[in-house]
Amino acid sequence: MVSASKAARQAKRAADGADKPKKTATSKLSSKANSKNASTASSVNGDEDPASDLELNEEVKKLTMQEDKHGLSDRVTTGVLASLAASRDVKITSASLVFHGKVLFNDTTLEVNYGRRYGLLGENGCGKTTLLKAIDKREFPFPDHIDIYLLNQGAPKTELGALEWVVREAENELARLEKLAEDILEKDGPESPILEEIYERQEDMDPSTFHTRASLILTGLGFNKVTINKKTKDMSGGWRMRVALAKALFVKPALLLLDDPTAHLDLEACVWLEEYMKKWDRTLILVSHSMDFLNGVCTNMIDMRMKQLLYYGGNYDTYIKTRTEQEVNQTKAYEKQQDEIKHIKKFIASAGTYANLVRQAKSRQKILDKMEADGLIQPVIADRVFTFRFADVEKLPPPVLSLDDVTFSYSGDKKDNLYENLDFGVDMDSRTALVGPNGVGKSTLLNIFTGKLSPTSGVVSRHTHLKLGVYSQHSAEQLDLTKSSLDFVRDKFHHISQDLQYWRQQLGRYGLTGESQTAKMATLSDGQKSRIVFALLAIEGPNMLLLDEPTNGLDIPTIDSLADAINAFSGGVVVVSHDFRLLDKIAKDIMVCEHKTVRRWDGSIGEYKNHLRKKMSSLGAL
């Protein structure tokens, strides 16, 4: 059955029907009492609020935005559109991307097909975020009718509540589509295939459902009846990022670019987003360091490796299986060819001056020349693997760190209590994961452990020799981005008398080598900055680690190395993380923070994920 709005458009088409010159239209989205034995904590704890843009000097801002001193892009791209201009599938050949003089990829193909969900893979610093920014700025020749949305910053600080802001953005998008349809109708005529696509988008928007649909998305991302109406100017950066994500999911651009979208989400919101994105029917390019998320969402993988874009069908697990099989076959073929070359060269060398052997040698040389001309099989180049290591520490007898009948609220008022009557402790053999929704106080609990926050009542007891190493979501933001990592670490530990090679080795253990040691830290990826913080923590030599979202920005092999380092560490570990795989690898105790208390989860982290999925389904959030 044809809707009334569609029938009206069809009538208008019939009335307007003359052929007109074709022209593509642009359509980019607008876009301390009561505590005993205060501990010694690592000085790179990053618990302070991150510096604002105003506090960053102009040079750092330009470098972070990937701009030169004139405000122009520091990226250089090439590419030729090989697909039809009106197609929603895009193929760009001879694609190259250079950033700060470093070739990220060269003479390769950038190809995405409509309705596919691509996971973009590659080691930290290979240029994944740079590629997303270049696509968003249309530095590659994507057709103008494909609207692009890159989620890389939160909603602006406004007087509007989260729900009101998302609805307003949806109204703006609908108005843009209506204006675009009018322009194309006038320029290209009613038979334009792009026009039909825009009409479908307008049908899907349906203004009568704006508030309901926006509410469902925001609720899935962790907003409640109070916070959904909170002004964005009063929100933290992480919550404003959720608001921006809600907008992206609501307006559904033709090409959505997500750069580590789960970084600011709790486990519950991660589960909801994974389920939601499974049904995404537009084109998606996703950078994520969560194997669970990539497996649940992606239909295809793009691997940024060896200065090429390599394509694989299936999710992350399928990619690993396919790539492993390909590399085994390639290694066998390489070894067979090398053995053949060896025998040919040996025969040629032993031919001597006998006429018949000389003729055979020349024939064999031609075979060898042809093999080289056709291109020899290359050996498999294994991914670089970096081994994290935290130094062995002195064993401390329990109790090492404990909370005794602890109650806490920021205001001191009982009605505002985040926790009540907590009895909870960690020792040198602890591998404790704190889980629960955002806002229940997981990071607050870590701050109570360190002594940065004091309980309203009760006692925090710490061993006299306890030395805490703290990694928080803002740790990397405490780095002096105008310095190189090498200069920064030498300046920070100036009291340690060591030569330059020693500091290079310390950074090298965490995957920072060559230019990444000498380049200004503002030009490094988030993952590389996180590695610097872990190197600093290791140098500090703590005997207990408190890790708040330690995987943000790290690539999957690095997360695996971190898990191995945690398991090998002789001290205690408490971790807050949204990465199910990390928790599955390291957590001995899963503690659920909710309802003003902390309780033990008796099952596995996988069972906890299924529990969250069933919980959201019963509430109608999925």
C-alpha positions in Angstrom: 0.0 0.0 0.0 1.4 3.4 -1.0 1.5 6.0 1.8 -0.3 9.4 1.3 3.0 11.2 1.3 4.5 9.0 -1.3 1.4 9.2 -3.5 1.6 13.0 -3.3 5.3 12.9 -4.4 4.4 10.5 -7.3 1.7 13.0 -8.5 4.2 15.8 -8.3 6.7 13.7 -10.4 4.1 13.3 -13.1 3.4 17.0 -13.1 7.1 17.9 -13.1 8.2 15.2 -15.5 10.4 17.0 -18.2 13.9 15.7 -18.6 16.5 18.1 -17.2 20.3 18.2 -17.2 21.8 15.9 -14.5 23.8 17.3 -11.7 24.9 15.7 -8.4 23.9 17.6 -5.2 25.9 17.9 -2.0 24.5 16.3 1.1 26.8 16.2 4.1 25.3 16.0 7.6 25.7 19.2 9.6 26.7 18.5 11.7 40.9 12.5 53.8 39.4 11.8 57.4 38.7 8.2 58.4 41.6 6.8 56.4 44.6 5.0 57.8 48.1 4.7 56.2 47.5 6.8 53.1 49.1 5.0 50.1 51.8 6.2 47.8 50.2 6.4 44.4 51.8 6.8 41.0 52.1 10.4 40.0 50.7 9.7 36.5 47.3 8.8 37.8 45.3 11.0 35.6 42.4 11.3 38.0 42.2 15.1 37.5 39.8 16.5 35.0 41.4 16.7 31.5 42.7 20.1 30.4 40.2 22.1 28.3 40.9 23.2 24.8 41.6 26.7 26.1 44.4 25.3 28.2 46.1 23.6 25.3 48.4 25.7 23.3 47.6 26.5 19.7 50.4 24.2 18.4 49.0 21.2 20.2 45.5 21.9 19.1 46.6 22.0 15.5 48.6 18.8 15.8 45.7 17.0 17.5 43.3 18.2 14.7 45.8 17.1 12.1 46.2 20.6 10.7 49.3 22.6 9.8 49.9 26.1 11.2 47.7 27.6 8.6 44.7 25.4 9.6 45.0 23.2 6.5 44.9 19.4 6.6 48.2 17.7 7.3 46.9 14.8 5.3 47.7 14.2 1.6 45.4 11.8 -0.4 45.0 10.5 -3.9 42.3 8.4 -5.4 40.1 7.9 -8.4 36.4 7.1 -8.2 35.9 3.9 -10.2 32.2 3.2 -9.2 29.2 4.9 -10.7 28.6 8.4 -9.4 25.0 7.7 -8.5 25.8 4.3 -6.8 25.6 3.8 -3.1 28.5 1.3 -3.4 31.9 3.2 -3.6 35.1 2.0 -5.1 38.1 4.3 -5.2 41.3 3.0 -6.9 44.9 4.3 -6.8 44.1 5.4 -3.2 47.0 6.8 -1.1 47.2 8.5 2.3 50.2 10.3 3.7 50.2 12.0 7.1 53.1 14.2 8.3 55.2 12.7 5.5 54.6 9.1 6.5 52.9 6.9 3.9 50.0 5.1 5.6 48.9 3.3 2.5 49.8 3.6 -1.2 48.2 2.7 -4.6 45.5 0.5 -3.0 41.7 0.3 -3.3 39.2 1.9 -0.9 36.0 0.1 -1.4 32.7 -0.1 0.7 29.4 -1.5 -0.3 26.0 -0.2 0.9 24.6 -2.2 3.8 27.9 -3.7 4.8 29.4 -3.2 8.3 33.2 -2.9 8.1 35.6 -3.3 11.0 38.8 -1.3 10.4 41.8 -3.1 11.8 45.5 -2.2 12.2 48.1 -1.7 14.9 48.2 1.4 17.0 49.6 4.3 15.0 48.9 2.8 11.6 46.5 5.6 10.7 42.9 4.2 11.3 41.7 7.5 12.8 43.5 9.5 10.1 41.7 7.5 7.4 38.3 8.1 9.0 39.0 11.9 9.2 40.1 12.0 5.6 36.9 10.2 4.5 34.8 12.6 6.6 36.5 15.6 5.1 35.9 14.2 1.6 39.6 14.1 0.8 38.8 10.9 -1.1 36.3 11.3 -4.0 33.1 9.9 -2.4 30.0 11.0 -4.4 28.3 14.0 -2.9 25.0 12.3 -2.5 26.5 10.0 0.1 26.1 11.8 3.4 28.9 11.0 5.9 28.9 11.3 9.7 32.1 10.8 11.8 31.6 10.4 15.5 34.7 11.8 17.0 33.5 14.5 19.4 30.6 14.9 21.8 27.5 17.0 21.5 28.2 20.8 22.1 27.5 22.4 25.4 24.0 23.8 25.2 21.0 24.7 27.2 19.1 21.8 25.6 18.6 18.5 27.3 19.9 15.3 25.7 16.5 14.3 24.3 15.6 17.8 23.1 19.0 18.1 21.4 18.7 14.8 19.5 15.2 15.6 18.4 16.3 19.1 17.2 19.1 17.5 15.2 16.7 15.1 13.7 14.4 18.0 12.7 17.4 19.7 11.1 18.3 16.6 9.2 14.7 16.2 7.9 14.7 19.9 6.8 18.0 19.3 5.0 16.6 16.2 3.2 13.5 18.2 2.1 15.6 21.0 0.7 17.9 18.6 -1.0 15.0 16.8 -2.6 13.7 20.1 -3.9 17.1 21.0 -5.4 17.5 17.6 -7.1 14.0 17.7 -8.4 14.6 21.1 -10.0 18.1 20.2 -11.4 17.8 16.5 -12.2 14.1 15.9 -12.7 11.8 13.4 -11.0 13.5 10.3 -12.4 16.8 10.8 -10.5 17.7 7.6 -8.6 19.2 9.9 -5.9 15.8 11.5 -5.4 14.2 8.1 -4.7 16.9 7.4 -2.1 16.1 10.7 -0.4 12.4 10.0 -0.4 13.1 6.7 1.3 15.1 8.5 4.0 12.3 11.0 4.6 9.8 8.1 4.9 12.1 6.4 7.5 12.5 9.6 9.6 8.7 10.0 10.4 8.6 13.1 12.7 5.6 11.7 14.7 8.0 9.2 16.3 11.0 11.5 16.9 10.6 11.7 20.7 9.8 8.0 21.2 12.6 6.8 19.1 15.2 9.2 20.5 14.2 8.2 24.0 14.7 4.5 23.2 18.2 5.2 21.8 19.2 7.4 24.7 17.8 4.9 27.2 19.8 2.1 25.6 22.9 4.2 25.9 22.4 4.6 29.6 20.3 7.7 30.1 17.5 7.6 32.7 14.3 9.7 33.2 16.4 12.4 34.9 19.6 12.5 32.9 17.7 12.3 29.5 16.6 15.9 30.2 19.9 17.1 31.7 21.4 20.1 29.8 24.3 19.1 27.6 26.4 22.0 29.1 26.2 20.2 32.5 27.4 16.9 31.2 30.8 15.4 31.2 32.6 14.8 27.9 31.8 11.1 28.0 28.0 11.7 28.4 28.1 14.3 25.6 29.8 11.7 23.4 26.8 9.4 24.1 24.4 12.1 23.1 26.3 12.6 19.8 26.2 8.8 19.3 22.5 8.9 19.8 22.2 11.5 17.1 24.2 9.4 14.7 22.1 6.3 15.3 18.9 8.3 14.9 19.6 10.2 11.6 21.2 7.1 10.0 23.6 8.6 7.5 24.5 6.7 4.3 28.0 6.2 5.6 28.6 6.2 9.4 32.2 6.3 10.7 32.6 5.2 14.4 36.0 5.6 16.1 36.0 3.4 19.2 32.3 4.0 20.0 32.3 1.8 23.2 35.1 3.8 24.8 32.7 5.9 27.0 30.1 3.1 27.6 29.6 0.7 30.4 29.1 -3.0 29.9 25.3 -2.6 29.7 25.4 0.1 27.1 28.0 -1.9 25.1 25.6 -4.9 25.0 22.8 -2.7 23.9 24.9 -1.0 21.1 26.1 -4.3 19.9 22.6 -5.6 19.5 21.4 -2.3 17.9 24.3 -2.2 15.3 23.7 -5.8 14.3 20.6 -4.5 12.5 22.3 -1.5 10.9 21.3 -1.4 7.2 23.5 1.4 5.9 27.2 1.5 5.4 29.4 1.4 8.5 33.1 1.7 9.0 34.0 0.9 12.6 37.2 1.2 14.6 36.9 -0.9 17.7 39.4 -2.7 20.0 36.7 -4.9 21.4 36.8 -8.4 19.8 33.4 -9.1 21.2 31.9 -6.0 19.5 33.6 -6.7 16.2 32.4 -10.2 16.2 28.8 -9.2 17.0 28.5 -6.3 14.6 30.7 -6.6 11.5 30.1 -8.3 8.2 33.5 -7.5 6.7 37.0 -6.5 7.8 39.5 -4.0 6.3 43.0 -4.6 7.5 45.5 -1.6 7.3 48.7 -3.5 6.8 51.9 -3.4 4.7 50.7 0.1 3.4 47.7 -1.5 1.8 44.0 -2.0 2.6 43.2 -5.7 2.7 39.6 -7.0 2.6 38.1 -10.0 4.3 34.5 -11.3 4.5 33.0 -12.1 7.9 33.5 -11.0 11.4 36.7 -10.8 13.4 37.0 -14.5 14.2 36.4 -15.3 10.5 39.1 -12.8 9.6 41.6 -14.5 12.0 40.8 -17.9 10.5 41.0 -16.8 6.9 44.2 -14.8 7.4 45.9 -17.6 9.2 45.0 -20.1 6.5 46.2 -17.7 3.8 49.5 -17.2 5.6 50.1 -20.9 6.1 49.5 -21.4 2.3 51.7 -18.4 1.5 54.5 -19.8 3.7 54.3 -23.2 2.0 54.3 -21.6 -1.5 57.2 -19.3 -0.5 59.3 -22.2 0.9 58.6 -24.3 -2.2 59.5 -21.5 -4.6 62.7 -20.7 -2.6 63.7 -24.3 -2.7 63.1 -24.4 -6.5 65.2 -21.2 -6.9 68.0 -22.7 -4.8 68.1 -25.8 -7.0 68.1 -23.8 -10.2 70.9 -21.6 -9.0 72.9 -24.6 -7.9 72.5 -26.3 -11.3 73.6 -23.0 -13.1 76.6 -22.7 -10.9 77.7 -26.3 -11.5 77.1 -26.3 -15.3 80.7 -25.6 -16.1 81.7 -25.3 -19.8 80.0 -28.4 -21.2 78.0 -27.3 -24.2 74.8 -29.3 -23.4 74.9 -28.2 -19.7 75.4 -24.6 -20.7 72.3 -24.7 -22.9 70.4 -26.2 -20.0 71.8 -23.6 -17.6 70.6 -20.8 -20.0 67.2 -22.4 -20.1 67.0 -22.6 -16.4 68.2 -18.9 -16.1 65.3 -17.9 -18.4 62.9 -19.8 -16.0 64.4 -17.9 -13.1 64.2 -14.5 -14.9 60.5 -15.2 -15.7 59.8 -16.0 -12.1 61.3 -12.7 -11.0 59.5 -10.8 -13.7 56.2 -12.3 -12.7 56.9 -11.4 -9.1 58.3 -13.7 -6.5 56.1 -15.0 -3.6 56.9 -12.9 -0.6 57.5 -14.3 2.9 54.8 -13.7 5.5 55.5 -10.6 7.6 54.3 -11.4 11.1 52.6 -8.6 13.1 54.8 -7.0 15.7 54.1 -8.3 19.2 55.0 -6.3 22.2 55.3 -7.9 25.7 54.1 -5.7 28.5 55.8 -6.4 31.9 55.3 -5.1 35.3 58.2 -5.7 37.6 58.1 -8.3 40.3 57.2 -6.8 43.7 57.6 -7.6 47.4 54.7 -9.7 48.7 52.7 -7.9 51.3 50.7 -9.9 53.9 47.0 -9.3 54.0 45.1 -7.1 54.7 46.6 -4.9 52.0 43.7 -2.7 51.1 40.3 -2.9 52.8 37.1 -0.9 53.3 35.4 -1.4 56.7 31.8 -0.3 57.0 32.4 2.5 54.4 29.7 4.8 53.4 30.3 7.6 50.8 28.4 10.5 49.3 29.9 13.6 47.6 27.6 15.9 49.5 27.9 14.1 52.8 24.1 13.9 52.9 22.6 10.4 53.5 20.1 10.7 50.7 23.0 11.2 48.2 24.9 8.1 49.3 26.6 6.2 46.4 27.7 3.4 48.8 26.5 2.3 52.2 28.3 0.0 54.8 30.8 -1.5 52.4 33.0 -4.3 53.6 35.4 -5.1 50.8 39.1 -5.7 50.3 41.8 -6.6 47.9 45.2 -8.3 48.4 48.3 -9.1 46.4 46.7 -12.1 44.6 43.5 -10.2 43.7 42.3 -10.0 40.1 39.1 -8.1 40.8 36.8 -6.6 38.1 34.3 -3.9 39.1 31.2 -3.9 36.8 27.9 -2.1 36.8 26.1 0.8 35.0 27.8 4.2 34.5 27.1 6.5 37.4 27.0 3.9 40.2 30.5 4.9 41.4 33.1 2.4 40.1 35.7 5.2 39.4 34.6 6.7 42.8 35.4 3.5 44.5 38.9 3.5 43.0 39.4 7.1 44.2 38.4 5.9 47.7 41.0 3.2 47.5 43.8 5.7 46.6 42.7 8.2 49.2 41.8 10.9 46.8 38.3 10.7 48.2 37.6 10.0 51.9 34.6 8.1 53.1 31.7 9.8 54.7 31.9 7.2 57.4 33.9 4.0 58.0 37.6 3.2 57.6 39.9 2.6 54.6 42.9 0.6 55.7 46.1 0.4 53.6 49.3 -1.5 54.2 52.2 0.8 55.1 54.2 -0.4 52.2 51.4 -0.3 49.6 52.3 1.6 46.5 49.4 2.1 44.0 49.8 2.5 40.3 46.7 4.2 38.8 45.5 4.3 35.2 42.4 6.2 34.6 40.4 7.3 31.5 42.1 10.7 31.6 45.7 9.5 32.2 46.9 10.2 28.7 45.6 13.7 28.9 48.1 14.5 31.7 51.0 14.1 29.2 52.8 17.2 27.9 51.8 16.9 24.3 54.3 19.5 23.1 57.1 17.0 24.1 58.2 13.7 22.6 57.7 10.6 24.6 61.4 10.2 25.0 61.9 13.8 26.3 58.9 13.5 28.6 60.0 10.3 30.3 63.5 11.5 30.8 62.3 14.8 32.3 59.8 13.0 34.6 62.4 10.6 35.9 65.3 13.0 35.9 66.3 11.7 39.3 67.1 8.3 37.7 70.6 8.4 36.3 70.4 6.4 33.0 71.6 7.0 29.4 69.4 7.6 26.4 69.4 4.0 25.3 67.9 2.9 28.7 64.9 5.2 28.2 64.5 4.0 24.6 64.3 0.4 25.8 61.7 1.3 28.4 59.5 2.8 25.8 60.3 0.1 23.3 58.9 -2.6 25.6 55.5 -0.9 25.1 55.7 -0.8 21.3 57.1 2.8 21.0 60.0 2.7 18.6 61.7 4.9 16.1 59.7 8.1 15.2 57.0 7.4 17.9 59.7 8.1 20.5 60.9 11.4 19.0 57.6 12.8 17.5 55.6 15.3 19.5 53.0 13.3 21.5 50.2 15.4 20.0 50.8 13.6 16.7 50.5 10.1 18.2 47.4 8.0 18.3 45.4 7.5 21.5 46.7 4.0 21.7 50.3 5.1 21.5 49.6 7.7 24.3 48.1 4.9 26.4 51.3 2.8 25.9 53.3 5.8 27.2 51.3 5.9 30.4 51.7 2.1 30.9 55.5 2.6 30.4 55.4 5.3 33.1 53.5 3.0 35.4 55.9 0.2 35.0 58.9 2.5 35.7 57.1 3.6 38.9 57.1 0.0 40.2 53.7 -0.2 42.0 52.7 -3.3 43.9 49.0 -2.9 43.2 47.4 -1.6 40.0 44.1 0.2 39.8 43.0 0.3 36.2 40.0 2.3 35.0 39.2 1.5 31.4 42.8 0.5 30.5 41.9 -0.8 27.0 40.7 2.5 25.5 42.6 3.1 22.3 44.7 0.0 22.4 44.6 -2.5 19.5 43.6 -6.1 20.1 47.2 -7.6 20.2 48.2 -4.9 22.7 45.1 -5.7 24.9 46.2 -9.4 24.8 49.7 -8.4 25.9 48.2 -6.3 28.7 46.1 -9.3 29.8 49.3 -11.5 29.9 51.2 -8.8 31.9 48.3 -8.5 34.4 48.2 -12.3 34.8 52.0 -12.4 35.3 52.1 -9.5 37.7 53.0 -10.5 41.3 50.9 -7.7 42.8 47.2 -7.1 43.1 44.9 -5.7 40.4 41.5 -4.0 40.4 40.1 -3.2 37.0 37.1 -1.3 35.6 36.6 -2.2 31.9 33.9 -2.5 29.3 36.0 -5.0 27.4 34.4 -8.4 28.0 37.4 -10.3 26.5 39.9 -8.6 28.8 37.8 -9.4 31.9 37.3 -13.0 30.7 41.1 -13.4 30.5 42.1 -11.8 33.8 39.2 -11.5 36.3 39.1 -14.0 39.2 36.4 -12.0 41.1 33.6 -10.1 39.4 32.1 -7.6 41.7 28.8 -5.9 40.7 28.4 -2.3 41.9 24.8 -1.3 42.1 22.1 -0.4 44.6 24.7 1.4 46.9 26.6 -1.8 47.5 29.2 -4.2 46.0 28.2 -7.9 45.6 30.0 -10.8 44.1 28.8 -12.3 40.7 29.1 -16.0 41.0 29.2 -16.8 37.2 31.6 -15.9 34.4 31.8 -12.6 32.6 30.1 -14.2 29.6 27.2 -15.2 31.8 27.0 -11.7 33.1 26.8 -10.4 29.5 23.9 -12.7 28.8 22.3 -11.5 32.0 22.5 -7.9 30.8 21.1 -8.9 27.4 18.1 -10.6 29.0 17.6 -7.7 31.4 17.4 -5.2 28.6 15.2 -7.4 26.5 12.7 -7.7 29.4 12.7 -3.9 29.7 12.0 -3.5 25.9 15.3 -1.8 25.3 16.3 -4.3 22.5 
